[in-house]
Structure formats: C-alpha cells, structure tokens
Amino acid sequence: MAHQMAVESSRVTGDVIEAQEFPDLARRYGVRGVPMIVINETTEFVGALPESDYLAHVKEAVSGDGDQSSRESRLELV
C-alpha cells in the first residue's frame, strides 16, 4: 500500500528493504516479522492489515504536528 500512496502523491515515498540483505537495518528497527511498516520513524506495525487499519496508522503518523500540508510522509516497508 505504501507504493500505491507514493504513486498517487509526490509527498509520500515508499521503500522496500529486504531484511535478510540489510541486517543492520533489520536490527535498527527490531524486525521480528514481515512485512514491518515504519512510518515517519514514529509509527510501526507488523503484518498485513486491512486497508482501513493501515490508513489509520498513516493518519496517526502524519497528524503529529498539526500541519499536514507541509509534512512529508515517508513510509518504509521492511
């Protein structure tokens, strides 16, 4: 879903990182299952979620500063 969002908006970037190939990143984020989604370094969850739950996590991550129009959302799939 992160990639779909990135295609739709230039304010969203999505990265896929293979935990086996990048063990340092896997340790940094404490990957214990896949997919592990990290949003703006503030919100994370593991596993495939229904779209409504996924979007709730995205909204939670970008609502922190009250000015969503100027904040870039970065979604990383690990």
N, CA, C and O atoms as CSV, one atom per row, in Angstrom:
chain,resi,resn,atom,element,x,y,z
A,1,MET,N,N,0.806,-1.178,0.000
A,1,MET,CA,C,0.000,0.000,0.000
A,1,MET,C,C,0.863,1.260,0.000
A,1,MET,O,O,0.460,2.274,-0.571
A,2,ALA,N,N,2.024,1.221,0.619
A,2,ALA,CA,C,2.902,2.395,0.635
A,2,ALA,C,C,3.256,2.814,-0.779
A,2,ALA,O,O,3.310,4.005,-1.086
A,3,HIS,N,N,3.495,1.842,-1.634
A,3,HIS,CA,C,3.860,2.180,-3.010
A,3,HIS,C,C,2.679,2.784,-3.753
A,3,HIS,O,O,2.869,3.680,-4.575
A,4,GLN,N,N,1.481,2.321,-3.487
A,4,GLN,CA,C,0.301,2.916,-4.110
A,4,GLN,C,C,0.172,4.372,-3.689
A,4,GLN,O,O,-0.142,5.230,-4.514
A,5,MET,N,N,0.412,4.658,-2.415
A,5,MET,CA,C,0.354,6.033,-1.931
A,5,MET,C,C,1.436,6.884,-2.572
A,5,MET,O,O,1.195,8.039,-2.925
A,6,ALA,N,N,2.626,6.320,-2.722
A,6,ALA,CA,C,3.738,7.059,-3.320
A,6,ALA,C,C,3.460,7.388,-4.783
A,6,ALA,O,O,3.854,8.453,-5.260
A,7,VAL,N,N,2.798,6.502,-5.492
A,7,VAL,CA,C,2.448,6.762,-6.889
A,7,VAL,C,C,1.431,7.898,-6.965
A,7,VAL,O,O,1.491,8.730,-7.871
A,8,GLU,N,N,0.512,7.933,-6.028
A,8,GLU,CA,C,-0.564,8.922,-6.044
A,8,GLU,C,C,-0.136,10.296,-5.555
A,8,GLU,O,O,-0.742,11.295,-5.943
A,9,SER,N,N,0.889,10.375,-4.717
A,9,SER,CA,C,1.275,11.656,-4.122
A,9,SER,C,C,2.786,11.816,-4.108
A,9,SER,O,O,3.514,10.908,-3.708
A,10,SER,N,N,3.248,12.974,-4.548
A,10,SER,CA,C,4.684,13.251,-4.515
A,10,SER,C,C,5.171,13.515,-3.088
A,10,SER,O,O,6.378,13.569,-2.855
A,11,ARG,N,N,4.264,13.678,-2.141
A,11,ARG,CA,C,4.623,13.904,-0.738
A,11,ARG,C,C,4.842,12.612,0.026
A,11,ARG,O,O,5.163,12.641,1.214
A,12,VAL,N,N,4.672,11.474,-0.642
A,12,VAL,CA,C,4.832,10.166,0.003
A,12,VAL,C,C,5.909,9.398,-0.738
A,12,VAL,O,O,5.900,9.321,-1.967
A,13,THR,N,N,6.832,8.833,0.014
A,13,THR,CA,C,7.819,7.934,-0.580
A,13,THR,C,C,7.686,6.579,0.092
A,13,THR,O,O,7.340,6.490,1.270
A,14,GLY,N,N,7.957,5.551,-0.647
A,14,GLY,CA,C,7.885,4.202,-0.104
A,14,GLY,C,C,9.136,3.434,-0.479
A,14,GLY,O,O,9.584,3.491,-1.624
A,15,ASP,N,N,9.691,2.729,0.462
A,15,ASP,CA,C,10.883,1.921,0.232
A,15,ASP,C,C,10.623,0.498,0.694
A,15,ASP,O,O,9.972,0.272,1.714
A,16,VAL,N,N,11.134,-0.454,-0.063
A,16,VAL,CA,C,11.090,-1.853,0.345
A,16,VAL,C,C,12.520,-2.253,0.663
A,16,VAL,O,O,13.423,-2.070,-0.154
A,17,ILE,N,N,12.715,-2.790,1.835
A,17,ILE,CA,C,14.048,-3.188,2.273
A,17,ILE,C,C,13.996,-4.655,2.658
A,17,ILE,O,O,13.207,-5.049,3.517
A,18,GLU,N,N,14.821,-5.450,2.034
A,18,GLU,CA,C,14.890,-6.882,2.322
A,18,GLU,C,C,15.696,-7.089,3.606
A,18,GLU,O,O,16.903,-6.850,3.628
A,19,ALA,N,N,15.038,-7.526,4.657
A,19,ALA,CA,C,15.673,-7.663,5.964
A,19,ALA,C,C,16.879,-8.599,5.923
A,19,ALA,O,O,17.863,-8.354,6.622
A,20,GLN,N,N,16.829,-9.662,5.124
A,20,GLN,CA,C,17.949,-10.597,5.028
A,20,GLN,C,C,19.177,-9.949,4.392
A,20,GLN,O,O,20.308,-10.293,4.734
A,21,GLU,N,N,18.959,-9.020,3.474
A,21,GLU,CA,C,20.066,-8.373,2.772
A,21,GLU,C,C,20.619,-7.167,3.524
A,21,GLU,O,O,21.746,-6.739,3.275
A,22,PHE,N,N,19.826,-6.619,4.442
A,22,PHE,CA,C,20.245,-5.447,5.195
A,22,PHE,C,C,20.040,-5.701,6.690
A,22,PHE,O,O,19.168,-5.094,7.312
A,23,PRO,N,N,20.846,-6.598,7.263
A,23,PRO,CA,C,20.657,-6.970,8.666
A,23,PRO,C,C,20.827,-5.800,9.631
A,23,PRO,O,O,20.207,-5.792,10.695
A,24,ASP,N,N,21.651,-4.814,9.286
A,24,ASP,CA,C,21.818,-3.655,10.168
A,24,ASP,C,C,20.505,-2.887,10.302
A,24,ASP,O,O,20.132,-2.475,11.400
A,25,LEU,N,N,19.811,-2.698,9.188
A,25,LEU,CA,C,18.512,-2.020,9.245
A,25,LEU,C,C,17.482,-2.869,9.983
A,25,LEU,O,O,16.661,-2.349,10.738
A,26,ALA,N,N,17.533,-4.166,9.758
A,26,ALA,CA,C,16.603,-5.057,10.456
A,26,ALA,C,C,16.803,-4.966,11.966
A,26,ALA,O,O,15.830,-4.947,12.720
A,27,ARG,N,N,18.047,-4.910,12.408
A,27,ARG,CA,C,18.336,-4.759,13.841
A,27,ARG,C,C,17.901,-3.380,14.334
A,27,ARG,O,O,17.317,-3.253,15.410
A,28,ARG,N,N,18.191,-2.349,13.537
A,28,ARG,CA,C,17.839,-0.977,13.925
A,28,ARG,C,C,16.346,-0.845,14.217
A,28,ARG,O,O,15.946,-0.185,15.177
A,29,TYR,N,N,15.526,-1.483,13.377
A,29,TYR,CA,C,14.082,-1.377,13.541
A,29,TYR,C,C,13.483,-2.543,14.321
A,29,TYR,O,O,12.267,-2.602,14.508
A,30,GLY,N,N,14.322,-3.467,14.775
A,30,GLY,CA,C,13.834,-4.583,15.573
A,30,GLY,C,C,12.866,-5.474,14.811
A,30,GLY,O,O,11.839,-5.887,15.351
A,31,VAL,N,N,13.190,-5.770,13.556
A,31,VAL,CA,C,12.308,-6.575,12.716
A,31,VAL,C,C,12.212,-7.982,13.273
A,31,VAL,O,O,13.219,-8.672,13.437
A,32,ARG,N,N,10.977,-8.400,13.564
A,32,ARG,CA,C,10.721,-9.753,14.050
A,32,ARG,C,C,9.716,-10.470,13.166
A,32,ARG,O,O,9.474,-11.666,13.327
A,33,GLY,N,N,9.137,-9.739,12.239
A,33,GLY,CA,C,8.167,-10.299,11.304
A,33,GLY,C,C,8.055,-9.404,10.090
A,33,GLY,O,O,8.443,-8.236,10.128
A,34,VAL,N,N,7.531,-9.949,9.028
A,34,VAL,CA,C,7.374,-9.174,7.802
A,34,VAL,C,C,5.947,-9.328,7.288
A,34,VAL,O,O,5.337,-10.379,7.485
A,35,PRO,N,N,5.412,-8.322,6.644
A,35,PRO,CA,C,6.070,-7.037,6.466
A,35,PRO,C,C,6.037,-6.231,7.764
A,35,PRO,O,O,5.103,-6.335,8.558
A,36,MET,N,N,7.067,-5.438,7.952
A,36,MET,CA,C,7.101,-4.482,9.055
A,36,MET,C,C,7.064,-3.113,8.423
A,36,MET,O,O,7.887,-2.796,7.564
A,37,ILE,N,N,6.121,-2.304,8.840
A,37,ILE,CA,C,5.941,-0.985,8.255
A,37,ILE,C,C,6.345,0.051,9.286
A,37,ILE,O,O,5.886,0.015,10.428
A,38,VAL,N,N,7.208,0.975,8.880
A,38,VAL,CA,C,7.647,2.077,9.724
A,38,VAL,C,C,7.259,3.351,9.009
A,38,VAL,O,O,7.604,3.547,7.843
A,39,ILE,N,N,6.535,4.226,9.711
A,39,ILE,CA,C,6.072,5.468,9.108
A,39,ILE,C,C,6.649,6.641,9.891
A,39,ILE,O,O,6.399,6.791,11.087
A,40,ASN,N,N,7.420,7.464,9.199
A,40,ASN,CA,C,7.984,8.678,9.792
A,40,ASN,C,C,8.732,8.437,11.094
A,40,ASN,O,O,8.787,9.320,11.950
A,41,GLU,N,N,9.299,7.266,11.250
A,41,GLU,CA,C,10.085,6.922,12.436
A,41,GLU,C,C,9.263,6.990,13.724
A,41,GLU,O,O,9.832,6.884,14.810
A,42,THR,N,N,7.944,7.162,13.633
A,42,THR,CA,C,7.129,7.307,14.841
A,42,THR,C,C,6.085,6.212,15.009
A,42,THR,O,O,5.666,5.921,16.129
A,43,THR,N,N,5.670,5.614,13.926
A,43,THR,CA,C,4.605,4.617,13.958
A,43,THR,C,C,5.091,3.371,13.250
A,43,THR,O,O,5.693,3.461,12.180
A,44,GLU,N,N,4.840,2.218,13.827
A,44,GLU,CA,C,5.227,0.977,13.158
A,44,GLU,C,C,4.223,-0.114,13.501
A,44,GLU,O,O,3.571,-0.091,14.544
A,45,PHE,N,N,4.124,-1.067,12.587
A,45,PHE,CA,C,3.284,-2.238,12.815
A,45,PHE,C,C,3.790,-3.371,11.952
A,45,PHE,O,O,4.488,-3.156,10.961
A,46,VAL,N,N,3.425,-4.588,12.345
A,46,VAL,CA,C,3.887,-5.788,11.650
A,46,VAL,C,C,2.679,-6.539,11.125
A,46,VAL,O,O,1.654,-6.662,11.796
A,47,GLY,N,N,2.827,-7.033,9.920
A,47,GLY,CA,C,1.787,-7.866,9.327
A,47,GLY,C,C,0.937,-7.120,8.325
A,47,GLY,O,O,0.914,-5.890,8.283
A,48,ALA,N,N,0.246,-7.894,7.528
A,48,ALA,CA,C,-0.660,-7.324,6.537
A,48,ALA,C,C,-1.945,-6.919,7.255
A,48,ALA,O,O,-2.565,-7.731,7.941
A,49,LEU,N,N,-2.332,-5.675,7.093
A,49,LEU,CA,C,-3.538,-5.157,7.738
A,49,LEU,C,C,-4.591,-4.824,6.692
A,49,LEU,O,O,-4.262,-4.584,5.531
A,50,PRO,N,N,-5.839,-4.810,7.094
A,50,PRO,CA,C,-6.873,-4.308,6.192
A,50,PRO,C,C,-6.577,-2.836,5.860
A,50,PRO,O,O,-5.965,-2.123,6.655
A,51,GLU,N,N,-7.012,-2.402,4.698
A,51,GLU,CA,C,-6.716,-1.045,4.247
A,51,GLU,C,C,-7.140,0.015,5.271
A,51,GLU,O,O,-6.408,0.980,5.490
A,52,SER,N,N,-8.287,-0.144,5.889
A,52,SER,CA,C,-8.764,0.856,6.850
A,52,SER,C,C,-7.825,0.966,8.056
A,52,SER,O,O,-7.579,2.069,8.545
A,53,ASP,N,N,-7.305,-0.149,8.532
A,53,ASP,CA,C,-6.363,-0.126,9.659
A,53,ASP,C,C,-5.033,0.500,9.249
A,53,ASP,O,O,-4.441,1.276,9.999
A,54,TYR,N,N,-4.574,0.153,8.050
A,54,TYR,CA,C,-3.329,0.706,7.518
A,54,TYR,C,C,-3.440,2.224,7.442
A,54,TYR,O,O,-2.545,2.939,7.893
A,55,LEU,N,N,-4.534,2.714,6.874
A,55,LEU,CA,C,-4.730,4.156,6.747
A,55,LEU,C,C,-4.834,4.835,8.112
A,55,LEU,O,O,-4.389,5.973,8.262
A,56,ALA,N,N,-5.400,4.174,9.091
A,56,ALA,CA,C,-5.462,4.741,10.435
A,56,ALA,C,C,-4.056,4.959,10.992
A,56,ALA,O,O,-3.801,5.971,11.645
A,57,HIS,N,N,-3.142,4.022,10.741
A,57,HIS,CA,C,-1.751,4.181,11.178
A,57,HIS,C,C,-1.080,5.337,10.441
A,57,HIS,O,O,-0.328,6.099,11.048
A,58,VAL,N,N,-1.337,5.478,9.156
A,58,VAL,CA,C,-0.756,6.580,8.385
A,58,VAL,C,C,-1.260,7.913,8.944
A,58,VAL,O,O,-0.470,8.832,9.158
A,59,LYS,N,N,-2.551,8.019,9.176
A,59,LYS,CA,C,-3.115,9.264,9.724
A,59,LYS,C,C,-2.515,9.577,11.089
A,59,LYS,O,O,-2.222,10.734,11.392
A,60,GLU,N,N,-2.333,8.564,11.898
A,60,GLU,CA,C,-1.714,8.753,13.212
A,60,GLU,C,C,-0.299,9.309,13.071
A,60,GLU,O,O,0.100,10.196,13.825
A,61,ALA,N,N,0.446,8.797,12.122
A,61,ALA,CA,C,1.839,9.202,11.943
A,61,ALA,C,C,1.959,10.633,11.440
A,61,ALA,O,O,2.880,11.347,11.835
A,62,VAL,N,N,1.057,11.060,10.585
A,62,VAL,CA,C,1.194,12.401,9.993
A,62,VAL,C,C,0.452,13.475,10.764
A,62,VAL,O,O,0.573,14.654,10.432
A,63,SER,N,N,-0.301,13.111,11.769
A,63,SER,CA,C,-1.083,14.112,12.498
A,63,SER,C,C,-0.308,14.760,13.642
A,63,SER,O,O,-0.848,15.618,14.340
A,64,GLY,N,N,0.920,14.374,13.840
A,64,GLY,CA,C,1.691,14.850,14.974
A,64,GLY,C,C,1.925,16.337,15.067
A,64,GLY,O,O,1.921,16.877,16.174
A,65,ASP,N,N,2.134,17.044,13.936
A,65,ASP,CA,C,2.487,18.459,14.062
A,65,ASP,C,C,1.338,19.402,13.710
A,65,ASP,O,O,1.511,20.619,13.783
A,66,GLY,N,N,0.182,18.881,13.336
A,66,GLY,CA,C,-0.964,19.727,13.060
A,66,GLY,C,C,-0.946,20.398,11.711
A,66,GLY,O,O,-1.960,20.968,11.307
A,67,ASP,N,N,0.177,20.357,10.983
A,67,ASP,CA,C,0.256,20.996,9.672
A,67,ASP,C,C,0.591,19.940,8.633
A,67,ASP,O,O,1.724,19.863,8.159
A,68,GLN,N,N,-0.382,19.138,8.286
A,68,GLN,CA,C,-0.159,18.028,7.370
A,68,GLN,C,C,0.198,18.503,5.973
A,68,GLN,O,O,0.813,17.748,5.220
A,69,SER,N,N,-0.162,19.721,5.597
A,69,SER,CA,C,0.089,20.180,4.233
A,69,SER,C,C,1.569,20.331,3.935
A,69,SER,O,O,1.976,20.213,2.780
A,70,SER,N,N,2.390,20.591,4.956
A,70,SER,CA,C,3.812,20.790,4.703
A,70,SER,C,C,4.676,19.627,5.144
A,70,SER,O,O,5.891,19.658,4.946
A,71,ARG,N,N,4.093,18.617,5.728
A,71,ARG,CA,C,4.860,17.483,6.246
A,71,ARG,C,C,4.939,16.374,5.213
A,71,ARG,O,O,3.914,15.960,4.671
A,72,GLU,N,N,6.123,15.895,4.937
A,72,GLU,CA,C,6.281,14.776,4.012
A,72,GLU,C,C,6.102,13.485,4.771
A,72,GLU,O,O,6.694,13.294,5.833
A,73,SER,N,N,5.295,12.606,4.240
A,73,SER,CA,C,5.094,11.297,4.846
A,73,SER,C,C,6.032,10.315,4.181
A,73,SER,O,O,6.072,10.221,2.955
A,74,ARG,N,N,6.778,9.592,4.972
A,74,ARG,CA,C,7.673,8.580,4.438
A,74,ARG,C,C,7.255,7.259,5.015
A,74,ARG,O,O,7.212,7.084,6.233
A,75,LEU,N,N,6.947,6.333,4.146
A,75,LEU,CA,C,6.525,5.016,4.568
A,75,LEU,C,C,7.591,4.034,4.129
A,75,LEU,O,O,7.945,3.988,2.951
A,76,GLU,N,N,8.098,3.263,5.045
A,76,GLU,CA,C,9.126,2.285,4.715
A,76,GLU,C,C,8.610,0.896,5.023
A,76,GLU,O,O,8.135,0.614,6.123
A,77,LEU,N,N,8.712,0.051,4.041
A,77,LEU,CA,C,8.349,-1.346,4.240
A,77,LEU,C,C,9.627,-2.126,4.468
A,77,LEU,O,O,10.516,-2.129,3.617
A,78,VAL,N,N,9.726,-2.775,5.591
A,78,VAL,CA,C,10.923,-3.571,5.893
A,78,VAL,C,C,10.504,-5.021,5.965
A,78,VAL,O,O,11.339,-5.893,6.208
